Structure formats: structure tokens, C-alpha cells
Amino acid sequence: MKCSEFLHELTNYLDGVLDEPTKVELENHLSWCHNCYVVCDTTKKTIEIYRDSQLYELPEDLRSRLRSAIMTKCQQHKKRGPQSV
């Protein structure tokens, strides 16, 4: 299996919807290809983090500074116009 083939099937692998022969082939590829292993592991961990994430209330001072920074950026963008995006 080539890396491009692995990447093409990565979502199906992580979703657990592959047929057994393809799953075995992917896992074999992961056993020797460090780059694909890192991509797979990182993607899996990212999904787990987002799946388990909780919403946290921002402190009011941080919320205020963030809102101010966003508004400043938006005003700068309006002054420059869309051609400078």
C-alpha cells in the first residue's frame, strides 16, 4: 500500500467502517511507515480532544480584550478594502 492510498482510507479507518482485508493492509502499512503512523495518531488524538472537550467560560477581562482585538482587526480590514486580503 502506498501512502496516498493510506491517506485516502484514513477517515474510513478511523470511523471503523473498513472491510477486514483493507483494515489489515492499513495496519500493516502503519507498522512500518512512520509518516503515516504520525498522521494517523495525530488525527486520532485530535478527534479525541475535540470529542471530549468542554466549554469553559472566558474570564470577563479576557473576553473584553479578545472582542477589542477582533473589532480593531475588522476596522483595519475595512479601511484597506477587500483587495488587500
MMTF fields as JSON, N, C-alpha, C and O atoms, coordinates in Angstrom:
{
  "mmtfVersion": "1.0.0",
  "mmtfProducer": "UNKNOWN",
  "numBonds": 339,
  "numAtoms": 340,
  "numGroups": 85,
  "numChains": 1,
  "numModels": 1,
  "chainsPerModel": [1],
  "groupsPerChain": [85],
  "chainIdList": ["A"],
  "bondAtomList": [4, 2, 8, 6, 12, 10, 16, 14, 20, 18, 24, 22, 28, 26, 32, 30, 36, 34, 40, 38, 44, 42, 48, 46, 52, 50, 56, 54, 60, 58, 64, 62, 68, 66, 72, 70, 76, 74, 80, 78, 84, 82, 88, 86, 92, 90, 96, 94, 100, 98, 104, 102, 108, 106, 112, 110, 116, 114, 120, 118, 124, 122, 128, 126, 132, 130, 136, 134, 140, 138, 144, 142, 148, 146, 152, 150, 156, 154, 160, 158, 164, 162, 168, 166, 172, 170, 176, 174, 180, 178, 184, 182, 188, 186, 192, 190, 196, 194, 200, 198, 204, 202, 208, 206, 212, 210, 216, 214, 220, 218, 224, 222, 228, 226, 232, 230, 236, 234, 240, 238, 244, 242, 248, 246, 252, 250, 256, 254, 260, 258, 264, 262, 268, 266, 272, 270, 276, 274, 280, 278, 284, 282, 288, 286, 292, 290, 296, 294, 300, 298, 304, 302, 308, 306, 312, 310, 316, 314, 320, 318, 324, 322, 328, 326, 332, 330, 336, 334],
  "bondOrderList": [1, 1, 1, 1, 1, 1, 1, 1, 1, 1, 1, 1, 1, 1, 1, 1, 1, 1, 1, 1, 1, 1, 1, 1, 1, 1, 1, 1, 1, 1, 1, 1, 1, 1, 1, 1, 1, 1, 1, 1, 1, 1, 1, 1, 1, 1, 1, 1, 1, 1, 1, 1, 1, 1, 1, 1, 1, 1, 1, 1, 1, 1, 1, 1, 1, 1, 1, 1, 1, 1, 1, 1, 1, 1, 1, 1, 1, 1, 1, 1, 1, 1, 1, 1],
  "groupList": [{"groupName": "MET", "atomNameList": ["N", "CA", "C", "O"], "elementList": ["N", "C", "C", "O"], "formalChargeList": [0, 0, 0, 0], "bondAtomList": [1, 0, 2, 1, 3, 2], "bondOrderList": [1, 1, 2], "singleLetterCode": "M", "chemCompType": "L-PEPTIDE LINKING"}, {"groupName": "LYS", "atomNameList": ["N", "CA", "C", "O"], "elementList": ["N", "C", "C", "O"], "formalChargeList": [0, 0, 0, 0], "bondAtomList": [1, 0, 2, 1, 3, 2], "bondOrderList": [1, 1, 2], "singleLetterCode": "K", "chemCompType": "L-PEPTIDE LINKING"}, {"groupName": "CYS", "atomNameList": ["N", "CA", "C", "O"], "elementList": ["N", "C", "C", "O"], "formalChargeList": [0, 0, 0, 0], "bondAtomList": [1, 0, 2, 1, 3, 2], "bondOrderList": [1, 1, 2], "singleLetterCode": "C", "chemCompType": "L-PEPTIDE LINKING"}, {"groupName": "SER", "atomNameList": ["N", "CA", "C", "O"], "elementList": ["N", "C", "C", "O"], "formalChargeList": [0, 0, 0, 0], "bondAtomList": [1, 0, 2, 1, 3, 2], "bondOrderList": [1, 1, 2], "singleLetterCode": "S", "chemCompType": "L-PEPTIDE LINKING"}, {"groupName": "GLU", "atomNameList": ["N", "CA", "C", "O"], "elementList": ["N", "C", "C", "O"], "formalChargeList": [0, 0, 0, 0], "bondAtomList": [1, 0, 2, 1, 3, 2], "bondOrderList": [1, 1, 2], "singleLetterCode": "E", "chemCompType": "L-PEPTIDE LINKING"}, {"groupName": "PHE", "atomNameList": ["N", "CA", "C", "O"], "elementList": ["N", "C", "C", "O"], "formalChargeList": [0, 0, 0, 0], "bondAtomList": [1, 0, 2, 1, 3, 2], "bondOrderList": [1, 1, 2], "singleLetterCode": "F", "chemCompType": "L-PEPTIDE LINKING"}, {"groupName": "LEU", "atomNameList": ["N", "CA", "C", "O"], "elementList": ["N", "C", "C", "O"], "formalChargeList": [0, 0, 0, 0], "bondAtomList": [1, 0, 2, 1, 3, 2], "bondOrderList": [1, 1, 2], "singleLetterCode": "L", "chemCompType": "L-PEPTIDE LINKING"}, {"groupName": "HIS", "atomNameList": ["N", "CA", "C", "O"], "elementList": ["N", "C", "C", "O"], "formalChargeList": [0, 0, 0, 0], "bondAtomList": [1, 0, 2, 1, 3, 2], "bondOrderList": [1, 1, 2], "singleLetterCode": "H", "chemCompType": "L-PEPTIDE LINKING"}, {"groupName": "THR", "atomNameList": ["N", "CA", "C", "O"], "elementList": ["N", "C", "C", "O"], "formalChargeList": [0, 0, 0, 0], "bondAtomList": [1, 0, 2, 1, 3, 2], "bondOrderList": [1, 1, 2], "singleLetterCode": "T", "chemCompType": "L-PEPTIDE LINKING"}, {"groupName": "ASN", "atomNameList": ["N", "CA", "C", "O"], "elementList": ["N", "C", "C", "O"], "formalChargeList": [0, 0, 0, 0], "bondAtomList": [1, 0, 2, 1, 3, 2], "bondOrderList": [1, 1, 2], "singleLetterCode": "N", "chemCompType": "L-PEPTIDE LINKING"}, {"groupName": "TYR", "atomNameList": ["N", "CA", "C", "O"], "elementList": ["N", "C", "C", "O"], "formalChargeList": [0, 0, 0, 0], "bondAtomList": [1, 0, 2, 1, 3, 2], "bondOrderList": [1, 1, 2], "singleLetterCode": "Y", "chemCompType": "L-PEPTIDE LINKING"}, {"groupName": "ASP", "atomNameList": ["N", "CA", "C", "O"], "elementList": ["N", "C", "C", "O"], "formalChargeList": [0, 0, 0, 0], "bondAtomList": [1, 0, 2, 1, 3, 2], "bondOrderList": [1, 1, 2], "singleLetterCode": "D", "chemCompType": "L-PEPTIDE LINKING"}, {"groupName": "GLY", "atomNameList": ["N", "CA", "C", "O"], "elementList": ["N", "C", "C", "O"], "formalChargeList": [0, 0, 0, 0], "bondAtomList": [1, 0, 2, 1, 3, 2], "bondOrderList": [1, 1, 2], "singleLetterCode": "G", "chemCompType": "PEPTIDE LINKING"}, {"groupName": "VAL", "atomNameList": ["N", "CA", "C", "O"], "elementList": ["N", "C", "C", "O"], "formalChargeList": [0, 0, 0, 0], "bondAtomList": [1, 0, 2, 1, 3, 2], "bondOrderList": [1, 1, 2], "singleLetterCode": "V", "chemCompType": "L-PEPTIDE LINKING"}, {"groupName": "PRO", "atomNameList": ["N", "CA", "C", "O"], "elementList": ["N", "C", "C", "O"], "formalChargeList": [0, 0, 0, 0], "bondAtomList": [1, 0, 2, 1, 3, 2], "bondOrderList": [1, 1, 2], "singleLetterCode": "P", "chemCompType": "L-PEPTIDE LINKING"}, {"groupName": "TRP", "atomNameList": ["N", "CA", "C", "O"], "elementList": ["N", "C", "C", "O"], "formalChargeList": [0, 0, 0, 0], "bondAtomList": [1, 0, 2, 1, 3, 2], "bondOrderList": [1, 1, 2], "singleLetterCode": "W", "chemCompType": "L-PEPTIDE LINKING"}, {"groupName": "ILE", "atomNameList": ["N", "CA", "C", "O"], "elementList": ["N", "C", "C", "O"], "formalChargeList": [0, 0, 0, 0], "bondAtomList": [1, 0, 2, 1, 3, 2], "bondOrderList": [1, 1, 2], "singleLetterCode": "I", "chemCompType": "L-PEPTIDE LINKING"}, {"groupName": "ARG", "atomNameList": ["N", "CA", "C", "O"], "elementList": ["N", "C", "C", "O"], "formalChargeList": [0, 0, 0, 0], "bondAtomList": [1, 0, 2, 1, 3, 2], "bondOrderList": [1, 1, 2], "singleLetterCode": "R", "chemCompType": "L-PEPTIDE LINKING"}, {"groupName": "GLN", "atomNameList": ["N", "CA", "C", "O"], "elementList": ["N", "C", "C", "O"], "formalChargeList": [0, 0, 0, 0], "bondAtomList": [1, 0, 2, 1, 3, 2], "bondOrderList": [1, 1, 2], "singleLetterCode": "Q", "chemCompType": "L-PEPTIDE LINKING"}, {"groupName": "ALA", "atomNameList": ["N", "CA", "C", "O"], "elementList": ["N", "C", "C", "O"], "formalChargeList": [0, 0, 0, 0], "bondAtomList": [1, 0, 2, 1, 3, 2], "bondOrderList": [1, 1, 2], "singleLetterCode": "A", "chemCompType": "L-PEPTIDE LINKING"}],
  "groupTypeList": [0, 1, 2, 3, 4, 5, 6, 7, 4, 6, 8, 9, 10, 6, 11, 12, 13, 6, 11, 4, 14, 8, 1, 13, 4, 6, 4, 9, 7, 6, 3, 15, 2, 7, 9, 2, 10, 13, 13, 2, 11, 8, 8, 1, 1, 8, 16, 4, 16, 10, 17, 11, 3, 18, 6, 10, 4, 6, 14, 4, 11, 6, 17, 3, 17, 6, 17, 3, 19, 16, 0, 8, 1, 2, 18, 18, 7, 1, 1, 17, 12, 14, 18, 3, 13],
  "groupIdList": [1, 2, 3, 4, 5, 6, 7, 8, 9, 10, 11, 12, 13, 14, 15, 16, 17, 18, 19, 20, 21, 22, 23, 24, 25, 26, 27, 28, 29, 30, 31, 32, 33, 34, 35, 36, 37, 38, 39, 40, 41, 42, 43, 44, 45, 46, 47, 48, 49, 50, 51, 52, 53, 54, 55, 56, 57, 58, 59, 60, 61, 62, 63, 64, 65, 66, 67, 68, 69, 70, 71, 72, 73, 74, 75, 76, 77, 78, 79, 80, 81, 82, 83, 84, 85],
  "secStructList": [7, 7, 2, 2, 2, 2, 2, 2, 2, 2, 2, 2, 2, 2, 2, 6, 7, 1, 7, 2, 2, 2, 2, 2, 2, 2, 2, 2, 2, 2, 2, 2, 7, 2, 2, 2, 2, 2, 2, 2, 2, 2, 2, 2, 2, 2, 2, 2, 2, 2, 2, 2, 7, 7, 7, 7, 7, 7, 7, 2, 2, 2, 2, 2, 2, 2, 2, 2, 2, 2, 2, 2, 2, 2, 2, 2, 2, 2, 2, 2, 7, 4, 4, 4, 7],
  "xCoordList": [0.844, 0.0, 0.885, 1.88, 0.507, 1.216, 0.623, -0.511, 1.419, 0.955, -0.3, -1.209, -0.361, -1.539, -2.79, -3.874, -2.645, -3.779, -4.185, -5.37, -3.187, -3.472, -4.257, -5.279, -3.779, -4.447, -5.873, -6.77, -6.062, -7.399, -8.37, -9.563, -7.879, -8.725, -8.684, -9.342, -7.923, -7.738, -9.057, -9.269, -9.929, -11.213, -12.023, -12.589, -12.075, -12.813, -12.192, -12.902, -10.87, -10.169, -10.529, -10.869, -10.452, -10.746, -12.217, -12.55, -13.096, -14.526, -14.878, -15.991, -13.93, -14.157, -15.092, -15.821, -15.076, -16.013, -15.315, -15.911, -14.071, -13.348, -13.648, -13.93, -13.581, -13.665, -12.365, -11.35, -12.406, -11.274, -9.975, -8.927, -9.992, -8.727, -8.076, -6.856, -8.897, -8.343, -7.808, -6.762, -8.518, -8.059, -6.708, -5.812, -6.56, -5.298, -4.18, -3.064, -4.482, -3.481, -3.062, -1.877, -4.021, -3.7, -2.851, -1.874, -3.22, -2.457, -1.048, -0.107, -0.906, 0.421, 1.238, 2.412, 0.622, 1.304, 1.739, 2.859, 0.85, 1.179, 2.341, 3.065, 2.524, 3.58, 4.983, 5.948, 5.104, 6.448, 6.596, 7.719, 5.484, 5.57, 5.383, 4.266, 6.481, 6.45, 5.59, 4.823, 5.704, 4.951, 3.446, 2.726, 2.967, 1.534, 1.094, -0.02, 1.965, 1.647, 1.43, 0.473, 2.317, 2.209, 0.921, 0.216, 0.612, -0.616, -1.838, -2.739, -1.862, -2.991, -3.12, -4.21, -2.032, -2.048, -2.46, -3.268, -1.92, -2.25, -3.72, -4.398, -4.207, -5.612, -6.512, -7.502, -6.182, -6.973, -6.996, -8.053, -5.854, -5.783, -6.552, -7.205, -6.479, -7.216, -8.716, -9.432, -9.19, -10.609, -11.01, -12.067, -10.19, -10.492, -10.555, -11.433, -9.638, -9.627, -10.911, -11.553, -11.279, -12.482, -13.744, -14.709, -13.757, -14.933, -15.166, -16.309, -14.097, -14.2, -14.155, -14.214, -14.053, -13.865, -15.118, -16.246, -14.879, -15.949, -15.829, -14.738, -16.951, -16.932, -16.578, -17.089, -15.705, -15.318, -15.648, -15.458, -16.132, -16.454, -15.15, -14.297, -15.009, -13.82, -13.945, -15.036, -12.844, -12.877, -13.266, -12.898, -13.988, -14.522, -13.42, -13.599, -12.277, -11.203, -10.634, -10.319, -10.501, -10.012, -11.034, -10.674, -12.301, -13.369, -13.365, -13.519, -13.189, -13.18, -11.98, -12.126, -10.802, -9.607, -9.723, -9.315, -10.271, -10.458, -11.433, -11.173, -12.552, -13.541, -12.918, -13.155, -12.142, -11.486, -10.493, -10.437, -9.718, -8.742, -9.439, -8.974, -10.54, -11.289, -11.869, -11.798, -12.44, -13.028, -11.956, -12.191, -10.8, -9.701, -9.279, -9.072, -9.15, -8.757, -9.809, -9.465, -11.073, -12.152, -12.128, -12.329, -11.888, -11.825, -10.636, -10.755, -9.5, -8.326, -8.627, -8.227, -9.313, -9.66, -10.595, -10.439, -11.554, -12.493, -11.755, -12.049, -10.797, -10.048, -9.196, -9.059, -8.623, -7.766, -8.565, -8.089, -9.755, -10.563, -10.275, -9.289, -11.127, -11.004, -9.809, -9.416, -9.211, -8.09, -6.836, -5.953, -6.719, -5.508, -5.651, -4.803, -6.669, -6.881, -5.906, -5.943],
  "yCoordList": [-1.176, 0.0, 1.233, 1.306, 2.191, 3.474, 4.433, 4.273, 5.425, 6.427, 7.138, 7.403, 7.445, 8.126, 7.263, 7.786, 5.956, 5.048, 5.012, 4.979, 5.019, 5.056, 6.313, 6.242, 7.46, 8.729, 8.765, 9.344, 8.142, 8.084, 7.302, 7.606, 6.317, 5.463, 5.842, 5.197, 6.873, 7.219, 7.478, 6.959, 8.252, 8.562, 7.292, 7.098, 6.432, 5.181, 4.311, 3.641, 4.326, 3.558, 4.075, 3.3, 5.391, 5.977, 5.822, 5.723, 5.801, 5.607, 4.14, 3.825, 3.243, 1.816, 1.183, 0.245, 1.699, 1.186, 0.441, 0.227, 0.052, -0.673, -2.168, -2.718, -2.809, -4.269, -4.804, -4.108, -6.011, -6.579, -6.632, -6.277, -7.059, -7.095, -5.718, -5.59, -4.69, -3.339, -2.837, -2.19, -3.129, -2.732, -3.362, -2.687, -4.645, -5.344, -4.722, -4.536, -4.406, -3.792, -2.424, -2.089, -1.635, -0.32, -0.453, 0.275, -1.371, -1.556, -2.069, -1.725, -2.882, -3.316, -2.114, -1.98, -1.256, -0.049, 0.813, 1.323, 0.966, 1.766, 1.184, 1.92, -0.118, -0.764, -0.422, -0.531, -0.011, 0.31, 1.743, 2.218, 2.439, 3.811, 4.833, 5.076, 5.414, 6.367, 7.583, 8.032, 8.121, 9.327, 9.092, 9.913, 7.999, 7.705, 7.401, 7.745, 6.756, 6.491, 7.805, 7.939, 8.77, 10.061, 10.773, 11.329, 10.761, 11.401, 10.744, 11.432, 9.433, 8.693, 8.967, 9.269, 8.866, 9.063, 10.489, 10.69, 11.459, 12.86, 13.131, 13.813, 12.597, 12.791, 12.152, 12.752, 10.952, 10.236, 11.021, 11.163, 11.526, 12.286, 13.6, 14.017, 14.247, 15.496, 15.248, 16.021, 14.18, 13.833, 13.572, 14.026, 12.857, 12.567, 13.837, 13.979, 14.753, 16.012, 16.792, 17.27, 16.917, 17.682, 16.969, 17.623, 15.675, 14.912, 15.085, 15.195, 15.109, 15.189, 16.617, 16.82, 17.593, 18.963, 19.502, 19.139, 20.36, 21.029, 22.52, 23.039, 23.191, 24.641, 25.265, 24.863, 26.24, 26.943, 28.414, 28.982, 29.006, 30.427, 31.218, 30.986, 32.149, 33.004, 34.049, 34.564, 34.366, 35.468, 36.762, 36.96, 37.612, 38.82, 39.708, 40.283, 39.836, 40.685, 40.11, 40.86, 38.789, 38.159, 38.308, 38.594, 38.113, 38.272, 39.697, 39.897, 40.662, 42.064, 42.367, 43.039, 41.874, 42.102, 41.414, 41.97, 40.222, 39.479, 40.21, 40.359, 40.665, 41.404, 42.683, 43.022, 43.368, 44.593, 44.314, 45.057, 43.253, 42.901, 42.528, 42.895, 41.807, 41.425, 42.658, 42.789, 43.558, 44.77, 45.643, 46.207, 45.754, 46.528, 45.928, 46.653, 44.618, 43.928, 44.135, 44.364, 44.054, 44.264, 45.685, 45.891, 46.655, 48.047, 48.262, 48.989, 47.653, 47.756, 47.139, 47.676, 46.039, 45.345, 46.213, 46.284, 46.866, 47.727, 48.898, 49.266, 49.482, 50.618, 50.239, 51.028, 49.033, 48.586, 48.139, 48.251, 47.642, 47.146, 45.692, 45.137, 45.074, 43.63, 43.23, 42.064, 44.148, 43.764, 43.402, 42.747, 43.796, 43.518, 42.284, 42.056, 41.503, 40.314, 39.235, 38.16],
  "zCoordList": [0.0, 0.0, 0.0, 0.722, -0.818, -0.876, 0.152, 0.603, 0.504, 1.469, 0.972, 1.759, -0.296, -0.84, -0.676, -0.416, -0.825, -0.634, 0.842, 1.174, 1.709, 3.139, 3.492, 4.175, 3.027, 3.338, 2.796, 3.408, 1.65, 1.043, 1.937, 1.963, 2.655, 3.5, 4.984, 5.801, 5.338, 6.75, 7.466, 8.562, 6.884, 7.523, 7.759, 8.835, 6.749, 6.908, 7.999, 8.749, 8.079, 9.11, 10.499, 11.392, 10.669, 11.975, 12.35, 13.53, 11.351, 11.602, 11.831, 12.25, 11.555, 11.765, 10.753, 11.076, 9.517, 8.505, 7.364, 6.308, 7.568, 6.527, 6.593, 7.658, 5.431, 5.44, 6.055, 6.076, 6.539, 7.278, 6.464, 7.003, 5.191, 4.439, 4.284, 4.379, 4.046, 3.896, 5.229, 5.275, 6.308, 7.637, 7.958, 8.464, 7.668, 7.914, 7.079, 7.566, 5.834, 4.956, 5.489, 5.471, 5.961, 6.528, 7.783, 7.959, 8.645, 9.877, 9.6, 10.315, 8.576, 8.161, 7.684, 8.028, 6.905, 6.421, 7.615, 7.645, 8.587, 9.773, 10.563, 11.234, 10.489, 11.268, 10.775, 11.531, 9.52, 9.018, 8.509, 8.338, 8.264, 7.72, 8.842, 9.3, 9.267, 10.378, 10.06, 10.911, 8.851, 8.496, 8.578, 9.148, 8.025, 8.084, 9.506, 9.901, 10.279, 11.678, 12.424, 13.185, 12.205, 12.881, 12.453, 13.295, 11.164, 10.677, 11.321, 11.8, 11.329, 11.899, 13.395, 13.881, 14.111, 15.557, 15.917, 16.824, 15.227, 15.485, 15.19, 15.958, 14.08, 13.726, 14.766, 15.184, 15.183, 16.194, 17.504, 18.119, 17.931, 19.184, 19.079, 20.036, 17.932, 17.722, 17.827, 18.463, 17.208, 17.28, 18.732, 19.172, 19.466, 20.872, 21.706, 22.558, 21.469, 22.217, 21.953, 22.887, 20.695, 20.365, 20.819, 21.215, 20.772, 21.199, 22.695, 23.138, 23.465, 24.918, 25.461, 26.674, 24.583, 25.06, 25.729, 25.393, 26.665, 27.39, 27.133, 26.897, 27.181, 27.037, 28.379, 29.425, 28.329, 29.538, 29.359, 28.284, 30.4, 30.379, 30.423, 31.28, 29.492, 29.486, 30.586, 30.83, 31.247, 32.208, 31.478, 30.32, 32.144, 31.507, 30.935, 29.861, 31.628, 31.098, 29.801, 28.877, 29.726, 28.504, 27.38, 26.238, 27.708, 26.715, 26.145, 24.94, 27.02, 26.602, 25.698, 24.677, 26.069, 25.249, 23.897, 22.877, 23.886, 22.637, 21.725, 20.531, 22.278, 21.5, 20.917, 19.758, 21.712, 21.265, 20.135, 19.155, 20.272, 19.236, 17.936, 16.857, 18.026, 16.82, 16.144, 14.922, 16.928, 16.357, 15.697, 14.629, 16.318, 15.735, 14.406, 13.433, 14.359, 13.125, 12.033, 10.873, 12.398, 11.414, 10.866, 9.669, 11.72, 11.268, 10.345, 9.359, 10.635, 9.765, 8.407, 7.374, 8.407, 7.165, 6.323, 5.104, 6.954, 6.223, 5.574, 4.436, 6.296, 5.769, 4.559, 3.624, 4.571, 3.482, 2.27, 1.141, 2.484, 1.373, 1.076, 1.561, 0.285, 0.027, -0.817, -0.786, -1.572, -2.429, -1.647, -2.202, -0.393, 0.379, 1.265, 2.128, 1.084, 1.904, 1.565, 2.163]
}
